[in-house]
Amino acid sequence: MARVTVESLRREYDAGSVVAVNDLDLEIEDGEFVTVVGPSGCGKTTTLRMLAGLEKPTSGRIEIGDDDVTDVHAKNRNVAMVFQNYALYPHKTVFENMAFGLRMSTDLSESEREQRVVDTAEMMDIEDLLEDRPDELSGGQKQRVALGRAIVREPDLFLFDEPLSNLDAKLRTSMRAEIQRLQNELGITAVYVTHDQHEAMTMGDRIVILDGGELQQQGKPTEVYENPVNEFVAGFVGSPSMNFVDVAVEPTGDRLRLTGPDGGFEFELSGAYVGRHREELDSSRYTLGIRPENVRIADGGGSNTITAAIDVVEPVGSDNFLHLDVSNEFIARVDSDVGLEPGDRVTLTFDESDVHLFDPETGRNVLDEEVGARTVASD
């Protein structure tokens, strides 16, 4: 396995009129599992293809291990890629599919290739399928073959391009666990691209979030979830998405009063909480962010509460999502045994430590102390 360094990576199309990846910097440690996530068109697959050597960067540098591979052809990089559509040869058996890369790119003897394929097939629990062809396999079995074909090469770097997109929900869950088990067992250096933020959050040692070809934030999944550096990250990570409400900010002594649209609610942040940020809070309007699971039903009225009508009650197993008329889309996540119906009015509250304030012009999280240290995206 190997460490991967990406410096100022840029990829343009149509004579520079389209920038798919813009000035991307990444350091991936040896044995680290990094997930790359973002909306369609954010540049995640283009980044993966440049790592694989299938796309040539317009500018920048890619280093795998101690080698600069920026201009090295894909076939000469010791990289294995697992694709969304499996990319198996339909006329070859499972054994032949797994052995093909070894025969083309190594000087192993026939017996050595056979032994490595058999060992990998046993690891993937597909040893009974070695004489079958792809059209005789289920989707899950095809994905195991595709994973085995990558593993058998013992590459420096594994690249995954949305490999579970074609599987049903149950099989996706089991294959996520399988990939994580293999990564832990083999110490794989891996980059895993997905559009599924749940997949990205649960699988990676570190998550990288892209938007518009630019890096928005990177870090441990829990860190990114709890401390998003901007409004985009806050809204993209988490399900249901973070609630956003436009608020007016008014100093009241050593505190700050946040007033919602049309005076729909008021919430005060204590001086102790916002004191170190007071110089940054130089505007009268911000966007308040609060996650649905941090909103709870208040025992009674009083300060720092919101009273709102319930538009929709959405049961989701152990929880209910209450859709409220606070703003365009405001959701509270409560226990399923809470007996509320559409049309009921409910009083809600949340802790100031769970509040995020975003600059409406730049999207920056103004209450994030380390905002500059954990993103390179420009305002």
N, C-alpha and C positions, 0 to 999 in steps of 0.2 A: 504494500500500500504506500501512499505518498501524500505529502502535503501539496495543496493547490494554492497558487497565488494568481489573482486576477488584478491587473493594474490598468486603470483608465480605459477600460474596454468600451468600444463604441462600434455600433453597426448601423450603417446607413443604407437606404435603398433609394432608387429613382434619383440618382445624382445628388443625394443629400436632402431631398425634399421630405423624406420619411426617415426618422431616427428611431430605430427599434430598441436600441440599447444605448444609453448615454452616460459615459464616464463612470463605469461601474468598477468599484474596488471591493475585492473579497479576499479573505484569508481563510482557508479551510484546512484544519489541522489533520494530521495523519490519523486515520481511524475515525474521524468525525462523520456524523450523519447530518447533513444539512438539507432542509426542505426549502424550496423556493416556491412562493405562492403569490398570486395576484390575479386581477381580472383578465379577461381575454384581451390580448393585444398589449400586455404590459411588458413583454420582452423576455419572459421566463424561458420559453422554448428556444428562442433565438440564442439566449445565453448558453443553454445546454448544448445546442448544436455547435456553437463556437468552441466549447470545451471538448467536444467530440472530434472537432476538425471537419465537420460537415459544412460549416459556414466560416468564411474568412473574415476576421475583424477588419473594419475600416481603419481603426487605430487601436492602440493599446497593446498589452502583453499578457500572455498566459504561460504560467510555469507549472509543470507537474513534476514533483520531486525536485531534482536539481537541474532539470532540463527546461530551457525555453522552447515551447512547442508552438509558438504563435504561428509559424509558417510551416510547421510539419504536417504532412498529409495524414488524414484520418487512419489509413492502414498502417502507418508507422508510429502511431501513438498506442501505448499499452493501456487502452481504454475499452471497456465493455459497456454496451448500451442496451437497455431493456425498453422496448417500444410499447405504445398503447395497443397496437394491432398485432402484437406477438411477433410478426415478421418471420414466421417459420417457413421453410421450404416444403411445399405441399407434397412433392414427389419423393421426399426423403423420409426415412424412419426417424423416430425420436433419437435413436443412437446416432444416426448419420447427421441429424441437425446439430446435436451437441458436439460431435467430433469434427465438424467441418472447419470451424475456426481454428482448432488445434492443428489440423492438417495443413491449413493455408498459412498460418503465421508462426509455427514453431518447428523445431527440428526434432521433436519427440518421435521415437520409434512407434510403429503400429501398436505394439503391445503396451507401451507406456500410455499412448492415447486411449486405448481401450480401458486400461485400468483406471485412468483418471475419470473417464466418462462414467464407468460403473460406480466408482466411489461417490461421485457427485449425484448420480441418480439415486443412490441409496440415501444420501443426505436429504434429497428432495422428495423422497418417498414415491419415486416414479420408476423404480427398477423393473417393475412388471410391465411397463409400457414401452420399453426400449425398441421393440420390433413393430410397434404401431405407427401409423402415419397420422399427421395432424387432424385430418377429417374424421378420425375415429376417436378423438379426444373431446372432453368437455372444455368449457372456457377456463375453468380453474386448472385443469391438467395442462392445457396449452401454456398458461402463464407460468406454471412450475417448470415446464420445459424451457421456456424463454429465460427464466431465472437461472436454471441449471446451465444453459449454454453460456451465460455470462460468467458464472462462477467457475466453470471448468477451465477458463482461460487464465485464471489467477492474475487479473489485471491490476494496474496501479490504482485505477479509479473506476468506480461503477456509476453509471448515469441512468436515471430512471425517468422516462418521459410519460407521465400520467399512466402508469402500467396497469392500474386497477379500474380504469374508467369503464371498461366493457363488462365488468362483473356485477352480479346482483349484490344487494346490500349485505346479505349474510356472508357471501363468499369474500366480499371486499374486507369485511372485518377479520375473517380468518387469515386472509393473505397479508393484511397489514401486520398482524402478529407474527406471521411466518417471516416476512422480510425483516422485521425488527430482531427476531431470534437469530436469523442468519447474520445480520450485521453485528450483533453482539458476539456471536460465536467466531466469526471470521475476522473481526476487526476491520471491516470494510470502510474505506474512505468513499463516501457516497454523496451524490447530489441528486435529490429527488424533487422533480417538478410536478406540481399538482395545482388544479384550480380549486380543490376542496380544502378550505381552511381548517376543517376538523381533522382531516388527514395530516395536514402540515403540522398542526399543533400537537397531535398525539405521537407522531413518529420521530420528529427531529430532535437532535441534541440542540440544534439552533435553527431558528426560522429566519428566512430572508424574505422581505416583502417588497415587491416592485410595483410601480404604477407609472404608466407613461414612459417606460424605458429607464426609469430612475429608481435608485435604491431609496426606499422610504425609511426602513428601520430593519435592524437585525439584532438578534439576541436570543436568550432562552425563551421558550414559548410562554412561560408564566410571566416573565419580565415584560414581554411585549404586550401581553394581555392586560396586565395590571398598570403598566406605565406607557401607553401609546404616545409617541412623540408628536403626532398630529391627528387631525380629525379624520383623515382618510384611513389611517391604520386603526383608529378607534372604531370606526364604522365597519371596516372590513373584517376584523378579527372578532369573533364572538357570535354566538347564535342563541337567541335572537340578537340582532345588532344593538349596539349602544344607542340609547335614547339621546336625542339632541333637541335642545330648546333654546331659542334666541332669548337672551336676557339683557336687561339694563342693569348696570353696575353702579351703585351709589354708596359712597363712604358714609358710615354712620358711627362717629366716634372712632374707635379703633377696629371696627368691624366693617364688613362689606355686605350690603344688602343686594340680593339678586332678585329682580322682579321679572316674572314671566310675561308672555304676550297678553295684552289687555288686562294686566294685573291679575292673571289667573292664579299665580301663586307667588309667595315671597319666601326666600331662604337666606339666612344670614351665615356668613363664614366668619369664624372668630378671628380676632386680631392675632392670636398666637399662631393660627394656621396660615394666614395670608401675609403676615408681617414681613417675612423675608422676600415676598414677591411684590410688595406694594409698588415699588418703582416700575415694575414691568406692567402693572395694571394701569396703563395710562389712557385707556379708552373707556367710553361710557357704555359700550355694547360688546358682548361676547356671546359665544355659543356654549351653553352648559351641556356637559355629557355625563350621563349616569347609566350604568348597566342595569338591565331588567332584574337581575338577581339581587342587586343592591337596593332595590325599591321594596319596601315592606309596608304592610298595613299598620297604621298608627293605632295605639290603644285608645287614644282620644284626640281631641282637637289641640289647639295651642300653636306655638311658634314652630317654624320650619316644617310645615305640613302642606300637602297639596290635597285639595278636595276636587274630585273629578267624577264624571259619569263614565260608566263602563259601556263601550260600544259593542265589543265582542268578547266572549269567553272561549278560549281555544284550549281544550283538554289535550295534554301531551303526556299521558301516562301518569307519572308521579307528580307532575306539576300542571298548573293551569297558567296560560298566558292571558293576562287581562289587557285588552286593547282599550286605551283611555283617550278621552277627548282633550288632553292637555295640549298636544301639538299635532302635527300631521301624522306622526307615528310614535306613540309613546306606549311602551309595554311594561307591565309589572309581572314578574315571575313569582307565583305563590304556590303553596301546597295545594294538591288537588282536592283536599277535604275542606277547603275554604268555600263556604256556600254562598256564592255570588252569582248574579244573573245580569244579562244585558239590561241597561236602564238603571241599575242600582248606582248610587253615589257612594264613593269610598274615600276615606282619608288616608293618605300615604305619606311616608317620610323616608329619609335616607341619611346616612352619616356623612358629615362634611369630608371625611377622609376618602370617601369614594367619589367625590365630585371632581370632574375635569373641566377646565375652562379653555376654550379654543379661540384664538384670534380669528375673527370672521374674514379677514383679508388674506392672511397667510396660512391659516389652518393650524398654526403652531400651538402646542399645549403649553400655556403660559404658567401652569403650576408644576411643570415637569422640570425638576432641578438639573437633570442630566440630558436635557434635550439636545444640546450641541454635541455630546459625546457619543450618542447612539444613533445618529442619522447623518448621512451626507447629502440628503436631498435638499436642494435649494428652496428657499421660501418663494 
